[in-house]
Amino acid sequence: MRNENEIKSLNNKEEAENLLKESRNRIDEIDNDLFDLICQRTSIAKDIALAKDYLGMPIYDKTREDAIYAKVEKLSEENGIDIEIIDQIVNMLTILSKNEQKELLRRNVDG
């Protein structure tokens, strides 16, 4: 993997076009990986819902969510990534997880 701080110099149009094509292909691969990881995360959220239901715990766990946000904010700072945008992404992921948990519990109640 290339150092993110490394500035690549291009010598001609062909190199620029090749770099653009390779970079877009790599982004497509990463997007597919991200989607797969989101699906895995959502599946695990269903397991968490079952455990919480059995233990009589609510779906919303403020302490856990605060810990997640603190962790990703630290990682954002360490890697120079916009914290506000990362917080929005994590917020969407936690909403997705809670919605999946609620749906699973609703199906268990409704039969």
Biopython code that builds the backbone (N, CA, C, O; Angstrom):
import numpy as np
from Bio.PDB.StructureBuilder import StructureBuilder

atoms = [
    (1, "MET", "N", (0.839, -1.180, 0.000)),
    (1, "MET", "CA", (0.000, 0.000, 0.000)),
    (1, "MET", "C", (0.880, 1.238, 0.000)),
    (1, "MET", "O", (1.897, 1.301, 0.692)),
    (2, "ARG", "N", (0.474, 2.209, -0.779)),
    (2, "ARG", "CA", (1.222, 3.445, -0.893)),
    (2, "ARG", "C", (1.056, 4.297, 0.353)),
    (2, "ARG", "O", (0.002, 4.286, 0.987)),
    (3, "ASN", "N", (2.085, 5.022, 0.693)),
    (3, "ASN", "CA", (2.003, 5.983, 1.772)),
    (3, "ASN", "C", (1.035, 7.082, 1.347)),
    (3, "ASN", "O", (1.180, 7.653, 0.266)),
    (4, "GLU", "N", (0.032, 7.385, 2.204)),
    (4, "GLU", "CA", (-0.975, 8.376, 1.847)),
    (4, "GLU", "C", (-0.385, 9.762, 1.650)),
    (4, "GLU", "O", (-0.946, 10.574, 0.914)),
    (5, "ASN", "N", (0.740, 10.044, 2.298)),
    (5, "ASN", "CA", (1.355, 11.359, 2.198)),
    (5, "ASN", "C", (2.239, 11.495, 0.965)),
    (5, "ASN", "O", (2.658, 12.599, 0.617)),
    (6, "GLU", "N", (2.518, 10.390, 0.313)),
    (6, "GLU", "CA", (3.372, 10.407, -0.874)),
    (6, "GLU", "C", (2.628, 11.069, -2.031)),
    (6, "GLU", "O", (1.482, 10.727, -2.324)),
    (7, "ILE", "N", (3.283, 12.001, -2.671)),
    (7, "ILE", "CA", (2.683, 12.660, -3.828)),
    (7, "ILE", "C", (3.271, 12.026, -5.072)),
    (7, "ILE", "O", (4.484, 12.016, -5.282)),
    (8, "LYS", "N", (2.384, 11.502, -5.882)),
    (8, "LYS", "CA", (2.810, 10.825, -7.099)),
    (8, "LYS", "C", (2.896, 11.859, -8.213)),
    (8, "LYS", "O", (1.974, 12.648, -8.422)),
    (9, "SER", "N", (4.002, 11.840, -8.914)),
    (9, "SER", "CA", (4.109, 12.744, -10.062)),
    (9, "SER", "C", (3.817, 11.951, -11.329)),
    (9, "SER", "O", (4.185, 10.783, -11.455)),
    (10, "LEU", "N", (3.161, 12.604, -12.240)),
    (10, "LEU", "CA", (2.785, 11.966, -13.489)),
    (10, "LEU", "C", (3.596, 12.587, -14.617)),
    (10, "LEU", "O", (3.864, 13.789, -14.636)),
    (11, "ASN", "N", (3.976, 11.730, -15.551)),
    (11, "ASN", "CA", (4.818, 12.200, -16.649)),
    (11, "ASN", "C", (4.067, 12.447, -17.946)),
    (11, "ASN", "O", (4.548, 13.161, -18.826)),
    (12, "ASN", "N", (2.866, 11.845, -18.061)),
    (12, "ASN", "CA", (2.127, 12.031, -19.309)),
    (12, "ASN", "C", (0.657, 11.666, -19.114)),
    (12, "ASN", "O", (0.250, 11.175, -18.061)),
    (13, "LYS", "N", (-0.120, 11.921, -20.155)),
    (13, "LYS", "CA", (-1.558, 11.691, -20.112)),
    (13, "LYS", "C", (-1.881, 10.213, -19.873)),
    (13, "LYS", "O", (-2.801, 9.894, -19.120)),
    (14, "GLU", "N", (-1.138, 9.323, -20.503)),
    (14, "GLU", "CA", (-1.388, 7.887, -20.347)),
    (14, "GLU", "C", (-1.221, 7.456, -18.893)),
    (14, "GLU", "O", (-2.032, 6.689, -18.374)),
    (15, "GLU", "N", (-0.179, 7.943, -18.242)),
    (15, "GLU", "CA", (0.023, 7.608, -16.826)),
    (15, "GLU", "C", (-1.146, 8.121, -15.989)),
    (15, "GLU", "O", (-1.625, 7.425, -15.094)),
    (16, "ALA", "N", (-1.603, 9.336, -16.281)),
    (16, "ALA", "CA", (-2.728, 9.912, -15.541)),
    (16, "ALA", "C", (-3.988, 9.085, -15.750)),
    (16, "ALA", "O", (-4.716, 8.815, -14.795)),
    (17, "GLU", "N", (-4.252, 8.684, -16.976)),
    (17, "GLU", "CA", (-5.433, 7.873, -17.271)),
    (17, "GLU", "C", (-5.349, 6.513, -16.592)),
    (17, "GLU", "O", (-6.341, 6.023, -16.052)),
    (18, "ASN", "N", (-4.164, 5.899, -16.617)),
    (18, "ASN", "CA", (-3.982, 4.606, -15.954)),
    (18, "ASN", "C", (-4.173, 4.731, -14.442)),
    (18, "ASN", "O", (-4.820, 3.891, -13.817)),
    (19, "LEU", "N", (-3.603, 5.791, -13.866)),
    (19, "LEU", "CA", (-3.752, 6.008, -12.426)),
    (19, "LEU", "C", (-5.217, 6.202, -12.068)),
    (19, "LEU", "O", (-5.696, 5.650, -11.077)),
    (20, "LEU", "N", (-5.923, 6.976, -12.863)),
    (20, "LEU", "CA", (-7.345, 7.210, -12.628)),
    (20, "LEU", "C", (-8.125, 5.900, -12.689)),
    (20, "LEU", "O", (-8.939, 5.618, -11.810)),
    (21, "LYS", "N", (-7.881, 5.107, -13.715)),
    (21, "LYS", "CA", (-8.579, 3.826, -13.876)),
    (21, "LYS", "C", (-8.268, 2.875, -12.720)),
    (21, "LYS", "O", (-9.177, 2.274, -12.148)),
    (22, "GLU", "N", (-6.991, 2.739, -12.380)),
    (22, "GLU", "CA", (-6.597, 1.842, -11.284)),
    (22, "GLU", "C", (-7.184, 2.311, -9.949)),
    (22, "GLU", "O", (-7.639, 1.502, -9.141)),
    (23, "SER", "N", (-7.165, 3.613, -9.735)),
    (23, "SER", "CA", (-7.689, 4.160, -8.480)),
    (23, "SER", "C", (-9.195, 3.936, -8.377)),
    (23, "SER", "O", (-9.702, 3.574, -7.315)),
    (24, "ARG", "N", (-9.903, 4.151, -9.473)),
    (24, "ARG", "CA", (-11.352, 3.921, -9.462)),
    (24, "ARG", "C", (-11.676, 2.444, -9.259)),
    (24, "ARG", "O", (-12.624, 2.110, -8.548)),
    (25, "ASN", "N", (-10.903, 1.566, -9.872)),
    (25, "ASN", "CA", (-11.114, 0.127, -9.669)),
    (25, "ASN", "C", (-10.891, -0.250, -8.211)),
    (25, "ASN", "O", (-11.646, -1.039, -7.644)),
    (26, "ARG", "N", (-9.857, 0.315, -7.612)),
    (26, "ARG", "CA", (-9.562, 0.011, -6.208)),
    (26, "ARG", "C", (-10.679, 0.542, -5.304)),
    (26, "ARG", "O", (-11.067, -0.122, -4.343)),
    (27, "ILE", "N", (-11.193, 1.732, -5.609)),
    (27, "ILE", "CA", (-12.305, 2.274, -4.823)),
    (27, "ILE", "C", (-13.528, 1.372, -4.954)),
    (27, "ILE", "O", (-14.230, 1.141, -3.969)),
    (28, "ASP", "N", (-13.793, 0.858, -6.155)),
    (28, "ASP", "CA", (-14.908, -0.075, -6.336)),
    (28, "ASP", "C", (-14.725, -1.325, -5.472)),
    (28, "ASP", "O", (-15.680, -1.805, -4.862)),
    (29, "GLU", "N", (-13.505, -1.846, -5.421)),
    (29, "GLU", "CA", (-13.219, -3.015, -4.583)),
    (29, "GLU", "C", (-13.434, -2.694, -3.112)),
    (29, "GLU", "O", (-14.018, -3.491, -2.378)),
    (30, "ILE", "N", (-12.970, -1.542, -2.685)),
    (30, "ILE", "CA", (-13.127, -1.130, -1.287)),
    (30, "ILE", "C", (-14.609, -0.950, -0.960)),
    (30, "ILE", "O", (-15.062, -1.355, 0.111)),
    (31, "ASP", "N", (-15.369, -0.340, -1.883)),
    (31, "ASP", "CA", (-16.812, -0.182, -1.664)),
    (31, "ASP", "C", (-17.486, -1.538, -1.471)),
    (31, "ASP", "O", (-18.342, -1.688, -0.600)),
    (32, "ASN", "N", (-17.103, -2.519, -2.278)),
    (32, "ASN", "CA", (-17.658, -3.870, -2.118)),
    (32, "ASN", "C", (-17.288, -4.450, -0.760)),
    (32, "ASN", "O", (-18.119, -5.066, -0.093)),
    (33, "ASP", "N", (-16.036, -4.251, -0.353)),
    (33, "ASP", "CA", (-15.595, -4.733, 0.964)),
    (33, "ASP", "C", (-16.376, -4.040, 2.085)),
    (33, "ASP", "O", (-16.793, -4.680, 3.050)),
    (34, "LEU", "N", (-16.566, -2.734, 1.945)),
    (34, "LEU", "CA", (-17.327, -1.997, 2.957)),
    (34, "LEU", "C", (-18.750, -2.523, 3.059)),
    (34, "LEU", "O", (-19.269, -2.695, 4.162)),
    (35, "PHE", "N", (-19.378, -2.776, 1.934)),
    (35, "PHE", "CA", (-20.732, -3.306, 1.943)),
    (35, "PHE", "C", (-20.775, -4.667, 2.640)),
    (35, "PHE", "O", (-21.663, -4.928, 3.452)),
    (36, "ASP", "N", (-19.814, -5.526, 2.319)),
    (36, "ASP", "CA", (-19.751, -6.836, 2.975)),
    (36, "ASP", "C", (-19.571, -6.683, 4.485)),
    (36, "ASP", "O", (-20.191, -7.411, 5.260)),
    (37, "LEU", "N", (-18.731, -5.746, 4.904)),
    (37, "LEU", "CA", (-18.508, -5.524, 6.336)),
    (37, "LEU", "C", (-19.762, -4.978, 7.015)),
    (37, "LEU", "O", (-20.064, -5.349, 8.149)),
    (38, "ILE", "N", (-20.492, -4.103, 6.331)),
    (38, "ILE", "CA", (-21.735, -3.584, 6.894)),
    (38, "ILE", "C", (-22.745, -4.720, 7.055)),
    (38, "ILE", "O", (-23.456, -4.778, 8.058)),
    (39, "CYS", "N", (-22.813, -5.611, 6.085)),
    (39, "CYS", "CA", (-23.706, -6.773, 6.191)),
    (39, "CYS", "C", (-23.301, -7.663, 7.363)),
    (39, "CYS", "O", (-24.165, -8.143, 8.097)),
    (40, "GLN", "N", (-22.026, -7.885, 7.546)),
    (40, "GLN", "CA", (-21.547, -8.685, 8.677)),
    (40, "GLN", "C", (-21.890, -8.006, 9.996)),
    (40, "GLN", "O", (-22.342, -8.654, 10.939)),
    (41, "ARG", "N", (-21.670, -6.691, 10.054)),
    (41, "ARG", "CA", (-21.958, -5.938, 11.269)),
    (41, "ARG", "C", (-23.446, -6.023, 11.604)),
    (41, "ARG", "O", (-23.816, -6.186, 12.767)),
    (42, "THR", "N", (-24.286, -5.912, 10.597)),
    (42, "THR", "CA", (-25.729, -5.978, 10.798)),
    (42, "THR", "C", (-26.146, -7.360, 11.294)),
    (42, "THR", "O", (-27.012, -7.477, 12.160)),
    (43, "SER", "N", (-25.537, -8.393, 10.750)),
    (43, "SER", "CA", (-25.838, -9.749, 11.188)),
    (43, "SER", "C", (-25.459, -9.948, 12.655)),
    (43, "SER", "O", (-26.194, -10.587, 13.407)),
    (44, "ILE", "N", (-24.332, -9.409, 13.053)),
    (44, "ILE", "CA", (-23.898, -9.512, 14.450)),
    (44, "ILE", "C", (-24.859, -8.742, 15.354)),
    (44, "ILE", "O", (-25.117, -9.159, 16.483)),
    (45, "ALA", "N", (-25.391, -7.618, 14.860)),
    (45, "ALA", "CA", (-26.353, -6.841, 15.642)),
    (45, "ALA", "C", (-27.571, -7.689, 15.991)),
    (45, "ALA", "O", (-28.156, -7.534, 17.063)),
    (46, "LYS", "N", (-27.949, -8.576, 15.092)),
    (46, "LYS", "CA", (-29.084, -9.467, 15.369)),
    (46, "LYS", "C", (-28.752, -10.415, 16.523)),
    (46, "LYS", "O", (-29.602, -10.683, 17.371)),
    (47, "ASP", "N", (-27.521, -10.919, 16.554)),
    (47, "ASP", "CA", (-27.087, -11.768, 17.665)),
    (47, "ASP", "C", (-27.126, -10.988, 18.982)),
    (47, "ASP", "O", (-27.528, -11.510, 20.021)),
    (48, "ILE", "N", (-26.697, -9.729, 18.908)),
    (48, "ILE", "CA", (-26.704, -8.884, 20.102)),
    (48, "ILE", "C", (-28.134, -8.678, 20.591)),
    (48, "ILE", "O", (-28.391, -8.684, 21.795)),
    (49, "ALA", "N", (-29.060, -8.498, 19.657)),
    (49, "ALA", "CA", (-30.469, -8.317, 20.037)),
    (49, "ALA", "C", (-30.997, -9.539, 20.780)),
    (49, "ALA", "O", (-31.690, -9.407, 21.789)),
    (50, "LEU", "N", (-30.670, -10.716, 20.284)),
    (50, "LEU", "CA", (-31.122, -11.940, 20.953)),
    (50, "LEU", "C", (-30.565, -12.026, 22.371)),
    (50, "LEU", "O", (-31.281, -12.375, 23.310)),
    (51, "ALA", "N", (-29.273, -11.702, 22.515)),
    (51, "ALA", "CA", (-28.643, -11.758, 23.839)),
    (51, "ALA", "C", (-29.253, -10.710, 24.770)),
    (51, "ALA", "O", (-29.539, -10.999, 25.931)),
    (52, "LYS", "N", (-29.451, -9.489, 24.257)),
    (52, "LYS", "CA", (-30.043, -8.433, 25.076)),
    (52, "LYS", "C", (-31.461, -8.806, 25.497)),
    (52, "LYS", "O", (-31.851, -8.575, 26.642)),
    (53, "ASP", "N", (-32.226, -9.378, 24.585)),
    (53, "ASP", "CA", (-33.589, -9.778, 24.899)),
    (53, "ASP", "C", (-33.593, -10.822, 26.013)),
    (53, "ASP", "O", (-34.371, -10.722, 26.961)),
    (54, "TYR", "N", (-32.743, -11.800, 25.898)),
    (54, "TYR", "CA", (-32.664, -12.852, 26.911)),
    (54, "TYR", "C", (-32.254, -12.282, 28.265)),
    (54, "TYR", "O", (-32.756, -12.700, 29.308)),
    (55, "LEU", "N", (-31.332, -11.322, 28.231)),
    (55, "LEU", "CA", (-30.832, -10.714, 29.467)),
    (55, "LEU", "C", (-31.732, -9.602, 29.992)),
    (55, "LEU", "O", (-31.479, -9.048, 31.062)),
    (56, "GLY", "N", (-32.786, -9.272, 29.237)),
    (56, "GLY", "CA", (-33.704, -8.225, 29.661)),
    (56, "GLY", "C", (-33.129, -6.821, 29.529)),
    (56, "GLY", "O", (-33.525, -5.908, 30.254)),
    (57, "MET", "N", (-32.206, -6.658, 28.612)),
    (57, "MET", "CA", (-31.553, -5.359, 28.406)),
    (57, "MET", "C", (-32.249, -4.598, 27.279)),
    (57, "MET", "O", (-32.782, -5.208, 26.352)),
    (58, "PRO", "N", (-32.244, -3.265, 27.357)),
    (58, "PRO", "CA", (-32.810, -2.478, 26.260)),
    (58, "PRO", "C", (-31.878, -2.488, 25.046)),
    (58, "PRO", "O", (-30.687, -2.777, 25.161)),
    (59, "ILE", "N", (-32.441, -2.169, 23.892)),
    (59, "ILE", "CA", (-31.638, -2.108, 22.671)),
    (59, "ILE", "C", (-30.610, -0.985, 22.768)),
    (59, "ILE", "O", (-29.447, -1.165, 22.406)),
    (60, "TYR", "N", (-31.049, 0.184, 23.263)),
    (60, "TYR", "CA", (-30.147, 1.334, 23.346)),
    (60, "TYR", "C", (-29.246, 1.205, 24.558)),
    (60, "TYR", "O", (-29.719, 1.044, 25.683)),
    (61, "ASP", "N", (-27.945, 1.279, 24.321)),
    (61, "ASP", "CA", (-26.947, 1.186, 25.385)),
    (61, "ASP", "C", (-26.023, 2.403, 25.250)),
    (61, "ASP", "O", (-25.042, 2.376, 24.507)),
    (62, "LYS", "N", (-26.361, 3.470, 25.985)),
    (62, "LYS", "CA", (-25.633, 4.731, 25.875)),
    (62, "LYS", "C", (-24.148, 4.556, 26.153)),
    (62, "LYS", "O", (-23.319, 5.141, 25.456)),
    (63, "THR", "N", (-23.801, 3.774, 27.146)),
    (63, "THR", "CA", (-22.391, 3.576, 27.492)),
    (63, "THR", "C", (-21.633, 2.961, 26.322)),
    (63, "THR", "O", (-20.523, 3.387, 26.003)),
    (64, "ARG", "N", (-22.228, 1.966, 25.689)),
    (64, "ARG", "CA", (-21.580, 1.312, 24.539)),
    (64, "ARG", "C", (-21.450, 2.280, 23.367)),
    (64, "ARG", "O", (-20.396, 2.357, 22.737)),
    (65, "GLU", "N", (-22.512, 3.012, 23.077)),
    (65, "GLU", "CA", (-22.449, 3.955, 21.954)),
    (65, "GLU", "C", (-21.419, 5.052, 22.216)),
    (65, "GLU", "O", (-20.683, 5.443, 21.310)),
    (66, "ASP", "N", (-21.367, 5.549, 23.450)),
    (66, "ASP", "CA", (-20.361, 6.564, 23.781)),
    (66, "ASP", "C", (-18.950, 6.025, 23.577)),
    (66, "ASP", "O", (-18.070, 6.739, 23.096)),
    (67, "ALA", "N", (-18.737, 4.762, 23.943)),
    (67, "ALA", "CA", (-17.416, 4.144, 23.768)),
    (67, "ALA", "C", (-17.073, 4.005, 22.287)),
    (67, "ALA", "O", (-15.927, 4.218, 21.891)),
    (68, "ILE", "N", (-18.056, 3.652, 21.477)),
    (68, "ILE", "CA", (-17.822, 3.521, 20.036)),
    (68, "ILE", "C", (-17.450, 4.874, 19.440)),
    (68, "ILE", "O", (-16.487, 4.978, 18.681)),
    (69, "TYR", "N", (-18.213, 5.911, 19.785)),
    (69, "TYR", "CA", (-17.917, 7.240, 19.252)),
    (69, "TYR", "C", (-16.539, 7.721, 19.703)),
    (69, "TYR", "O", (-15.798, 8.307, 18.914)),
    (70, "ALA", "N", (-16.196, 7.479, 20.955)),
    (70, "ALA", "CA", (-14.880, 7.891, 21.453)),
    (70, "ALA", "C", (-13.773, 7.178, 20.683)),
    (70, "ALA", "O", (-12.759, 7.785, 20.336)),
    (71, "LYS", "N", (-13.971, 5.889, 20.417)),
    (71, "LYS", "CA", (-12.962, 5.111, 19.696)),
    (71, "LYS", "C", (-12.767, 5.632, 18.280)),
    (71, "LYS", "O", (-11.633, 5.827, 17.844)),
    (72, "VAL", "N", (-13.860, 5.859, 17.558)),
    (72, "VAL", "CA", (-13.719, 6.299, 16.168)),
    (72, "VAL", "C", (-13.241, 7.745, 16.081)),
    (72, "VAL", "O", (-12.563, 8.115, 15.122)),
    (73, "GLU", "N", (-13.585, 8.563, 17.068)),
    (73, "GLU", "CA", (-13.062, 9.925, 17.069)),
    (73, "GLU", "C", (-11.552, 9.920, 17.269)),
    (73, "GLU", "O", (-10.833, 10.685, 16.627)),
    (74, "LYS", "N", (-11.078, 9.065, 18.151)),
    (74, "LYS", "CA", (-9.632, 8.945, 18.355)),
    (74, "LYS", "C", (-8.950, 8.459, 17.068)),
    (74, "LYS", "O", (-7.924, 9.002, 16.658)),
    (75, "LEU", "N", (-9.531, 7.433, 16.442)),
    (75, "LEU", "CA", (-8.971, 6.931, 15.184)),
    (75, "LEU", "C", (-8.990, 8.002, 14.091)),
    (75, "LEU", "O", (-8.059, 8.103, 13.292)),
    (76, "SER", "N", (-10.068, 8.801, 14.068)),
    (76, "SER", "CA", (-10.165, 9.887, 13.082)),
    (76, "SER", "C", (-9.045, 10.891, 13.276)),
    (76, "SER", "O", (-8.396, 11.307, 12.316)),
    (77, "GLU", "N", (-8.824, 11.274, 14.514)),
    (77, "GLU", "CA", (-7.763, 12.233, 14.804)),
    (77, "GLU", "C", (-6.398, 11.675, 14.433)),
    (77, "GLU", "O", (-5.575, 12.368, 13.834)),
    (78, "GLU", "N", (-6.161, 10.415, 14.794)),
    (78, "GLU", "CA", (-4.870, 9.786, 14.504)),
    (78, "GLU", "C", (-4.600, 9.672, 13.014)),
    (78, "GLU", "O", (-3.447, 9.696, 12.583)),
    (79, "ASN", "N", (-5.661, 9.548, 12.226)),
    (79, "ASN", "CA", (-5.497, 9.333, 10.789)),
    (79, "ASN", "C", (-5.838, 10.557, 9.942)),
    (79, "ASN", "O", (-5.833, 10.484, 8.713)),
    (80, "GLY", "N", (-6.129, 11.667, 10.588)),
    (80, "GLY", "CA", (-6.405, 12.892, 9.863)),
    (80, "GLY", "C", (-7.665, 12.849, 9.013)),
    (80, "GLY", "O", (-7.706, 13.409, 7.918)),
    (81, "ILE", "N", (-8.694, 12.178, 9.527)),
    (81, "ILE", "CA", (-9.964, 12.067, 8.805)),
    (81, "ILE", "C", (-10.997, 12.936, 9.520)),
    (81, "ILE", "O", (-11.007, 13.000, 10.749)),
    (82, "ASP", "N", (-11.851, 13.594, 8.772)),
    (82, "ASP", "CA", (-12.855, 14.503, 9.306)),
    (82, "ASP", "C", (-13.740, 13.790, 10.335)),
    (82, "ASP", "O", (-14.485, 12.869, 9.999)),
    (83, "ILE", "N", (-13.647, 14.230, 11.585)),
    (83, "ILE", "CA", (-14.374, 13.588, 12.682)),
    (83, "ILE", "C", (-15.879, 13.701, 12.500)),
    (83, "ILE", "O", (-16.608, 12.750, 12.782)),
    (84, "GLU", "N", (-16.354, 14.849, 12.034)),
    (84, "GLU", "CA", (-17.803, 15.038, 11.878)),
    (84, "GLU", "C", (-18.388, 14.053, 10.878)),
    (84, "GLU", "O", (-19.475, 13.515, 11.091)),
    (85, "ILE", "N", (-17.671, 13.818, 9.793)),
    (85, "ILE", "CA", (-18.166, 12.875, 8.784)),
    (85, "ILE", "C", (-18.120, 11.444, 9.332)),
    (85, "ILE", "O", (-19.056, 10.670, 9.130)),
    (86, "ILE", "N", (-17.045, 11.100, 10.014)),
    (86, "ILE", "CA", (-16.955, 9.760, 10.607)),
    (86, "ILE", "C", (-18.069, 9.571, 11.633)),
    (86, "ILE", "O", (-18.666, 8.496, 11.696)),
    (87, "ASP", "N", (-18.359, 10.592, 12.435)),
    (87, "ASP", "CA", (-19.460, 10.496, 13.392)),
    (87, "ASP", "C", (-20.787, 10.237, 12.673)),
    (87, "ASP", "O", (-21.612, 9.459, 13.152)),
    (88, "GLN", "N", (-20.992, 10.888, 11.526)),
    (88, "GLN", "CA", (-22.223, 10.664, 10.761)),
    (88, "GLN", "C", (-22.298, 9.224, 10.258)),
    (88, "GLN", "O", (-23.359, 8.601, 10.295)),
    (89, "ILE", "N", (-21.174, 8.704, 9.791)),
    (89, "ILE", "CA", (-21.143, 7.314, 9.314)),
    (89, "ILE", "C", (-21.449, 6.358, 10.460)),
    (89, "ILE", "O", (-22.258, 5.443, 10.309)),
    (90, "VAL", "N", (-20.804, 6.569, 11.602)),
    (90, "VAL", "CA", (-21.046, 5.704, 12.761)),
    (90, "VAL", "C", (-22.498, 5.835, 13.219)),
    (90, "VAL", "O", (-23.119, 4.846, 13.608)),
    (91, "ASN", "N", (-23.036, 7.046, 13.174)),
    (91, "ASN", "CA", (-24.435, 7.238, 13.544)),
    (91, "ASN", "C", (-25.352, 6.414, 12.635)),
    (91, "ASN", "O", (-26.287, 5.768, 13.108)),
    (92, "MET", "N", (-25.076, 6.442, 11.336)),
    (92, "MET", "CA", (-25.891, 5.649, 10.401)),
    (92, "MET", "C", (-25.756, 4.157, 10.692)),
    (92, "MET", "O", (-26.740, 3.419, 10.628)),
    (93, "LEU", "N", (-24.551, 3.715, 11.008)),
    (93, "LEU", "CA", (-24.344, 2.293, 11.314)),
    (93, "LEU", "C", (-25.071, 1.891, 12.590)),
    (93, "LEU", "O", (-25.653, 0.808, 12.657)),
    (94, "THR", "N", (-25.043, 2.756, 13.605)),
    (94, "THR", "CA", (-25.735, 2.404, 14.846)),
    (94, "THR", "C", (-27.250, 2.422, 14.651)),
    (94, "THR", "O", (-27.958, 1.597, 15.228)),
    (95, "ILE", "N", (-27.750, 3.357, 13.843)),
    (95, "ILE", "CA", (-29.186, 3.361, 13.526)),
    (95, "ILE", "C", (-29.567, 2.073, 12.803)),
    (95, "ILE", "O", (-30.584, 1.456, 13.120)),
    (96, "LEU", "N", (-28.755, 1.672, 11.836)),
    (96, "LEU", "CA", (-29.011, 0.432, 11.109)),
    (96, "LEU", "C", (-29.037, -0.755, 12.075)),
    (96, "LEU", "O", (-29.925, -1.604, 11.996)),
    (97, "SER", "N", (-28.070, -0.809, 12.979)),
    (97, "SER", "CA", (-28.010, -1.909, 13.951)),
    (97, "SER", "C", (-29.234, -1.922, 14.853)),
    (97, "SER", "O", (-29.837, -2.972, 15.075)),
    (98, "LYS", "N", (-29.599, -0.752, 15.373)),
    (98, "LYS", "CA", (-30.767, -0.695, 16.262)),
    (98, "LYS", "C", (-32.045, -1.060, 15.515)),
    (98, "LYS", "O", (-32.906, -1.749, 16.062)),
    (99, "ASN", "N", (-32.175, -0.606, 14.275)),
    (99, "ASN", "CA", (-33.356, -0.971, 13.485)),
    (99, "ASN", "C", (-33.423, -2.473, 13.253)),
    (99, "ASN", "O", (-34.496, -3.069, 13.353)),
    (100, "GLU", "N", (-32.290, -3.088, 12.946)),
    (100, "GLU", "CA", (-32.258, -4.542, 12.755)),
    (100, "GLU", "C", (-32.622, -5.264, 14.055)),
    (100, "GLU", "O", (-33.354, -6.253, 14.043)),
    (101, "GLN", "N", (-32.102, -4.755, 15.170)),
    (101, "GLN", "CA", (-32.411, -5.371, 16.459)),
    (101, "GLN", "C", (-33.905, -5.256, 16.772)),
    (101, "GLN", "O", (-34.530, -6.221, 17.210)),
    (102, "LYS", "N", (-34.467, -4.069, 16.543)),
    (102, "LYS", "CA", (-35.900, -3.872, 16.793)),
    (102, "LYS", "C", (-36.741, -4.787, 15.915)),
    (102, "LYS", "O", (-37.711, -5.386, 16.381)),
    (103, "GLU", "N", (-36.371, -4.893, 14.652)),
    (103, "GLU", "CA", (-37.117, -5.751, 13.723)),
    (103, "GLU", "C", (-37.053, -7.215, 14.163)),
    (103, "GLU", "O", (-38.063, -7.919, 14.135)),
    (104, "LEU", "N", (-35.887, -7.662, 14.562)),
    (104, "LEU", "CA", (-35.749, -9.055, 15.007)),
    (104, "LEU", "C", (-36.610, -9.297, 16.250)),
    (104, "LEU", "O", (-37.301, -10.313, 16.335)),
    (105, "LEU", "N", (-36.575, -8.383, 17.203)),
    (105, "LEU", "CA", (-37.369, -8.551, 18.415)),
    (105, "LEU", "C", (-38.866, -8.481, 18.107)),
    (105, "LEU", "O", (-39.661, -9.204, 18.708)),
    (106, "ARG", "N", (-39.250, -7.602, 17.164)),
    (106, "ARG", "CA", (-40.657, -7.506, 16.768)),
    (106, "ARG", "C", (-41.127, -8.824, 16.149)),
    (106, "ARG", "O", (-42.225, -9.297, 16.440)),
    (107, "ARG", "N", (-40.284, -9.413, 15.290)),
    (107, "ARG", "CA", (-40.650, -10.697, 14.664)),
    (107, "ARG", "C", (-40.755, -11.791, 15.727)),
    (107, "ARG", "O", (-41.629, -12.653, 15.641)),
    (108, "ASN", "N", (-39.884, -11.763, 16.714)),
    (108, "ASN", "CA", (-39.943, -12.778, 17.768)),
    (108, "ASN", "C", (-41.223, -12.651, 18.586)),
    (108, "ASN", "O", (-41.795, -13.656, 19.008)),
    (109, "VAL", "N", (-41.674, -11.418, 18.810)),
    (109, "VAL", "CA", (-42.903, -11.193, 19.567)),
    (109, "VAL", "C", (-44.129, -11.548, 18.740)),
    (109, "VAL", "O", (-45.071, -12.166, 19.237)),
    (110, "ASP", "N", (-44.106, -11.151, 17.470)),
    (110, "ASP", "CA", (-45.244, -11.398, 16.576)),
    (110, "ASP", "C", (-45.315, -12.836, 16.099)),
    (110, "ASP", "O", (-46.345, -13.272, 15.584)),
    (111, "GLY", "N", (-44.246, -13.563, 16.265)),
    (111, "GLY", "CA", (-44.233, -14.948, 15.830)),
    (111, "GLY", "C", (-43.699, -15.042, 14.473)),
    (111, "GLY", "O", (-43.605, -16.139, 13.921)),
]
sb = StructureBuilder()
sb.init_structure("model")
sb.init_model(0)
sb.init_chain("A")
sb.init_seg("    ")
for serial, (resi, resn, name, xyz) in enumerate(atoms, 1):
    if name == "N":
        sb.init_residue(resn, " ", resi, " ")
    sb.init_atom(name, np.array(xyz, "f"), 0.0, 1.0, " ", f" {name:<3s}", serial, name[0])
structure = sb.get_structure()
